[in-house]
Amino acid sequence: MFGAFDEFLRELIVEGTLEGLASARARGRVGGRPPALDAHGVEMARALYEMKGDDGKRRYTVQQIADRLGVSRATIYRHLDPDKPVPA
């Protein structure tokens, strides 16, 4: 009996949560953490990564690029993926 009641309450909570999220989206609100890099930052990271030094090797390491842009190395690697489009 308690199991059925708990399941019913859970369904009510899920339904209310989904309605709240839909209402927020209708008002133009989006959830989640904002992106660490905008389109300009991604382009800059890609340009710095492709830059070659006098010796023909990469001029900047991924760590140097990350430090310059104030993000982690993982963020740089994620945005250097050639299949990933540049964010708007």
C-alpha positions as CSV (number, residue, x, y, z in Angstrom):
1,M,0.0,0.0,0.0
2,F,2.8,2.4,1.0
3,G,4.7,1.5,-2.2
4,A,1.7,2.4,-4.4
5,F,1.2,5.7,-2.5
6,D,5.0,6.6,-2.9
7,E,4.9,5.8,-6.6
8,F,1.8,8.1,-7.0
9,L,3.6,10.9,-5.1
10,R,6.7,10.5,-7.3
11,E,4.7,10.7,-10.4
12,L,3.1,14.0,-9.1
13,I,6.5,15.4,-8.4
14,V,7.9,14.5,-11.8
15,E,4.8,15.9,-13.5
16,G,5.1,19.2,-11.6
17,T,8.8,19.4,-12.3
18,L,8.3,18.9,-16.1
19,E,5.5,21.5,-16.1
20,G,7.8,24.0,-14.3
21,L,10.6,23.5,-16.8
22,A,8.2,23.9,-19.7
23,S,6.8,27.1,-18.2
24,A,10.3,28.5,-17.7
25,R,11.2,27.6,-21.4
26,A,8.1,29.4,-22.5
27,R,9.2,32.5,-20.6
28,G,12.6,32.3,-22.4
29,R,14.6,30.9,-19.5
30,V,17.1,28.2,-20.1
31,G,18.7,26.1,-17.4
32,G,22.2,24.8,-16.9
33,R,25.6,26.2,-16.6
34,P,26.6,28.8,-19.2
35,P,29.2,27.8,-21.7
36,A,32.9,28.5,-20.7
37,L,33.8,29.7,-24.2
38,D,31.7,31.8,-26.7
39,A,32.1,31.6,-30.4
40,H,35.0,34.2,-30.4
41,G,36.8,32.2,-27.7
42,V,36.5,29.0,-29.6
43,E,37.8,30.6,-32.8
44,M,40.7,32.1,-30.8
45,A,41.5,28.7,-29.3
46,R,41.5,27.0,-32.7
47,A,43.7,29.8,-34.2
48,L,46.2,29.6,-31.3
49,Y,46.3,25.8,-31.6
50,E,47.0,25.9,-35.3
51,M,49.8,28.5,-35.0
52,K,53.2,27.1,-35.8
53,G,56.5,28.4,-34.4
54,D,59.8,28.9,-36.4
55,D,60.7,25.2,-35.8
56,G,57.5,24.0,-37.4
57,K,56.0,22.7,-34.1
58,R,53.0,24.1,-32.4
59,R,53.7,27.6,-30.9
60,Y,51.4,27.2,-27.9
61,T,50.6,24.2,-25.8
62,V,47.0,23.4,-24.9
63,Q,47.8,24.3,-21.3
64,Q,49.1,27.8,-22.4
65,I,45.9,28.3,-24.5
66,A,43.7,27.2,-21.6
67,D,45.5,29.6,-19.2
68,R,45.2,32.5,-21.7
69,L,41.5,31.9,-22.1
70,G,40.8,31.1,-18.4
71,V,39.4,27.6,-19.0
72,S,40.6,24.0,-18.4
73,R,42.5,21.9,-20.9
74,A,39.5,19.6,-21.2
75,T,37.4,22.6,-22.4
76,I,40.0,23.4,-25.1
77,Y,40.2,19.8,-26.2
78,R,36.4,19.6,-26.4
79,H,36.2,22.7,-28.6
80,L,39.1,21.6,-30.8
81,D,37.1,18.6,-32.0
82,P,36.8,19.3,-35.8
83,D,33.4,17.7,-36.0
84,K,32.0,20.0,-33.3
85,P,30.4,23.2,-34.7
86,V,31.4,26.6,-33.3
87,P,28.7,27.8,-30.8
88,A,26.6,30.8,-31.9
